[in-house]
């Protein structure tokens, strides 16, 4: 059965009484292979299956994410006008914000201290995820700025003439914290 091109998930099938458990089987297999308990499996939803948090699909989802980024990056770079001062900073390895701000071109835009102050104001408005609660409880005073410095943007573009750094992040409406 497929509706609008979608295959029903275990979560949906459980909801309509066609399955007994909404737990995702690929996650169950991965946990069993590690000898872990399969209690409290994530529900099989489209959001979970399409997230890197899904143990059964993480490699595939991550590869798709990188493939899409390569295409977007190449398209943006190809359509850039010759007079543009925008420079795409290639991140060969995933790099966090702290590492980026060690580079001279970023420090010319603003200091680490200025950025940390602004980041703190924004980060406190973003809820603490369940997976971050332990770190938050250890040091609530520095948690938010440390979370900012640890962020790993997909790509970064910089316009030194206008003193603007563009953080480019690819997200879908189905990306969300699954409580892990």
FENKA-V68027 format. One record per residue. N is the residue number from 1. RES is the residue in one small letter. OMEGA is omega in whole degrees, 0 to 359 (none if undefined). Layout:
<<N | RES | OMEGA> <N | RES | OMEGA>>
//
This chain:
<<1 | x | 176> <2 | x | 178> <3 | x | 179> <4 | x | 178> <5 | x | 180> <6 | x | 174> <7 | x | 180> <8 | x | 179> <9 | x | 177> <10 | x | 179> <11 | x | 179> <12 | x | 182> <13 | x | 176> <14 | x | 181> <15 | x | 181> <16 | x | 174> <17 | x | 181> <18 | x | 177> <19 | x | 180> <20 | x | 183> <21 | x | 177> <22 | x | 182> <23 | x | 185> <24 | x | 187> <25 | x | 179> <26 | x | 176> <27 | x | 179> <28 | x | 180> <29 | x | 180> <30 | x | 180> <31 | x | 178> <32 | x | 180> <33 | x | 178> <34 | x | 180> <35 | x | 181> <36 | x | 176> <37 | x | 177> <38 | x | 175> <39 | x | 176> <40 | x | 177> <41 | x | 174> <42 | x | 176> <43 | x | 176> <44 | x | 176> <45 | x | 177> <46 | x | 179> <47 | x | 181> <48 | x | 182> <49 | x | 183> <50 | x | 181> <51 | x | 177> <52 | x | 177> <53 | x | 179> <54 | x | 183> <55 | x | 182> <56 | x | 185> <57 | x | 187> <58 | x | 182> <59 | x | 181> <60 | x | 181> <61 | x | 180> <62 | x | 178> <63 | x | 178> <64 | x | 179> <65 | x | 180> <66 | x | 179> <67 | x | 178> <68 | x | 180> <69 | x | 179> <70 | x | 179> <71 | x | 180> <72 | x | 180> <73 | x | 179> <74 | x | 179> <75 | x | 179> <76 | x | 181> <77 | x | 182> <78 | x | 182> <79 | x | 179> <80 | x | 179> <81 | x | 181> <82 | x | 181> <83 | x | 182> <84 | x | 177> <85 | x | 182> <86 | x | 180> <87 | x | 176> <88 | x | 179> <89 | x | 181> <90 | x | 177> <91 | x | 181> <92 | x | 174> <93 | x | 178> <94 | x | 184> <95 | x | 179> <96 | x | 183> <97 | x | 179> <98 | x | 180> <99 | x | 179> <100 | x | 184> <101 | x | 170> <102 | x | 181> <103 | x | 185> <104 | x | 183> <105 | x | 178> <106 | x | 180> <107 | x | 177> <108 | x | 178> <109 | x | 175> <110 | x | 181> <111 | x | 176> <112 | x | 182> <113 | x | 178> <114 | x | 181> <115 | x | 180> <116 | x | 180> <117 | x | 179> <118 | x | 180> <119 | x | 179> <120 | x | 180> <121 | x | 181> <122 | x | 184> <123 | x | 181> <124 | x | 179> <125 | x | 181> <126 | x | 183> <127 | x | 175> <128 | x | 180> <129 | x | 178> <130 | x | 182> <131 | x | 182> <132 | x | 187> <133 | x | 181> <134 | x | 178> <135 | x | 179> <136 | x | 182> <137 | x | 178> <138 | x | 183> <139 | x | 182> <140 | x | 183> <141 | x | 182> <142 | x | 184> <143 | x | 188> <144 | x | 180> <145 | x | 176> <146 | x | 177> <147 | x | 178> <148 | x | 183> <149 | x | 180> <150 | x | 180> <151 | x | 181> <152 | x | 181> <153 | x | 178> <154 | x | 178> <155 | x | 179> <156 | x | 173> <157 | x | 184> <158 | x | 174> <159 | x | 184> <160 | x | 180> <161 | x | 179> <162 | x | 182> <163 | x | 179> <164 | x | 172> <165 | x | 179> <166 | x | 176> <167 | x | 182> <168 | x | 184> <169 | x | 180> <170 | x | 178> <171 | x | 174> <172 | x | 180> <173 | x | 180> <174 | x | 177> <175 | x | 177> <176 | x | 178> <177 | x | 180> <178 | x | 178> <179 | x | 181> <180 | x | none>>
//
